[in-house]
Amino acid sequence: MKVPDDTARYNIRQTRSIREGEPMSASDSPFVRTVLTGIEIGEHEASCEQYIALLERYFHEGHIDFIVIFLNKRTVPRHVWTEWVQYFAKHNISFAFLYSQDKMGAGKESQLTSDIVNELKAIAGSLFLGDMVGEWGGIAAWQEGNFTSPGLLAPEQVADMRSASRGLVRHVGRQVALNERNGVPATWAVDATVLYRYLFEGGVNFGIAEAMASDPELLFAALRGASRAYRKSGWGSHIAHEWYGGYKNDDPLKYKRLKLAYYQSFLAGASLIYPESGHFGIYSYGEHYEPESWQAQAYRASWNQFSSFTRYHARPEGNPITTIGFVQGADDGWTGWWGGATVWNQFSAGEDWHYGAAERSWELIGHMRRRREWQDPTVFTTDATTSASYGQYDLVPIEAPLSIMKEYQVLIFLGWNTMDEDMYDKLKRYVYEGGKLFMAVPHLNTNSARGDAPALFRDGDVSDLFGCRVHGADRKRNWGIKFVRESHHKGYAYPVIGNGIGDPLGAEGPVECASVELMGADVIARLSDRFRGWPEDSPPLLLEHRYGDGLAALITSWDFPGAPTVRKLTEIILRAVVADEVRHARIQVTASDSVRYAVYPVKTDQHVVYVLNTDYAVAHQAIVANTTMETLIAVESCGMRIVYSAPELLIVPESNEITIAAIRMADDRMQFEAAVHRPTRVTINSCKKIVEARTEEGPIAICRDGEHANATIELMNSGCVTLLTERFE
């Protein structure tokens, strides 16, 4: 089973007409697994000779798709390598090695020498996935004291952001080159920062997010976006739960959190999912629990339940739909890591390298997870900002090709960026061809040195894209914000004061705006210090400019969008953008902000929706809607539900151990293929009345919800389901 670059995909055939009495052929409904589950071994287990025995004792061999072997500092005897690979080949288990370069024996560059690699490839072939390197992002993320550990590479002290980012890429490149010299088939990287783009630039073939060591939802968005930008076939989730899922190993919430980590990984699009440790015993935070303890059994039970789910339900191929991209600018060193706060770990470079407004701007993404307070007057119609459109967003590297950028309806810059001609031209083309772009003046800076005066791109002449010329910094004003006209994009609902009479918003301290000369841009918001209107010298704060078929918006603050003095403005902009994208989504989920969801396209007009309740204690309801109808579902605490959507149809199984595919519609009938693991009730929500249901084995009973179109059937076995329908009178 070869996993990277040619992972088996879930292919849904195109819709074709249904002829009277024609059965659906098996070729119309292939159920191919797209999510593989594995195990890591070696984190705590001292004797590498016992690894196979541990796997056989605690796991069913037929359920393990792949193994990651953590190589500790003790050299692995040569005969053990042979025993491992023979076992994996016999049982068709893919495998990779973690820390072969970092935990090497004395005098070696890597434990994966060319002789060992050749033997692994000769016996296992494509089952040998490669070498997995770990935590390279830590060079930019860890606290200073961590680098006193023996053998840990200290970050290079540099002059500017460009030198720092290039230094990480060179470091990655050197270690990838070592694997290539030794014949290792691929280099994988597991990391707990959002810096995957630099790992890919250095030559890494496949990325894995170290979930729980940082915000997993943010890591998944970054790795998904980087994998798309660098055209990787998929990505994985390494769940480091023993160390980062909770400080108390006897806390029941820690094990609820583990279940959520598995399903959030699945929902977000990971194609390989596995736990770091805990399943063979627990050794964290000064505690020790044997493999037979209830805690270790809970780790294995969570894995078994999730692994079984991936065998009985086939997620559609590819990634979930995302329409909003937050751009990781050139040389951005924000890591998303919870522990560090020095940019590119330049510990001795002074306060300019401490986390500042550029890095704190990324915290604004958190606003897409939380419903606004009821008294907030800047929310309109309905609060659609508890998630991004279709439930997901990406972090998009600025290096992404234009073809990838155009897959996003909106691109938003938050953190650091070092502008250049190629980047600017690419952004111009993105907007010209219909994209919507949001930037601030600091994103036009061409100087990558922290603390230096900005050197604006083309001396501030961005009139072609943003319709203005930036002349430099204006004086500071301790004023608030007034939106003075509607956006050119009709869907952006800003709190506009049409006649200028009303209180300014968001006065949070002195704002330093740029001095701008308008050259075609329109002023959407400006500073004001009064209820009636604004002073004559009131500077613009938000500009919009039509360019081609798109829209370019520029925040004229001299500081980044997350700076305290303009944060309120940016929050309002983000809410308006997100709400508009949600309203235009073909699939919408309305629920508590404890609910996460993702939408996978099957065909142009068919989707699979995954709805996850992250609340530890309370069930939540969610309204799932397509363009013609909606349905109300209940999602238990820490549970997930699946909804299948087609025109005039929503299908909701009670159990997740089912896959529904190849939905086909005609005037008087609907058909779909169901792979059923165990009998389950399925609710059919249709705009038509269902008059008869049958499978290949004969008619099945229909339970109706009064005179409504909702009908429930019970599916006992896999096969084709036909629903005869008629229009309501």
Helices and strands as residue ranges (DSSP letters): G 26-28, E 36-41, G 48-50, H 51-58, G 61-63, E 66-70, H 78-90, E 94-98, H 114-124, G 125-127, E 128-134, H 138-141, G 144-148, H 161-181, E 187-191, H 196-201, E 206-211, H 216-229, E 236-239, H 241-244, H 252-268, E 272-275, H 294-312, E 324-328, G 343-345, G 351-353, H 357-360, G 361-368, G 389-391, E 394-397, H 402-405, E 410-413, H 421-432, E 436-440, G 441-444, G 457-460, H 463-466, E 468-477, E 480-483, E 511-518, E 522-528, E 540-547, E 550-555, H 567-583, E 588-591, E 595-603, E 606-613, E 620-625, E 630-635, E 640-646, E 649-653, E 658-666, E 669-676, E 680-686, E 689-695, E 698-700, E 703-704, E 711-715, E 719-726
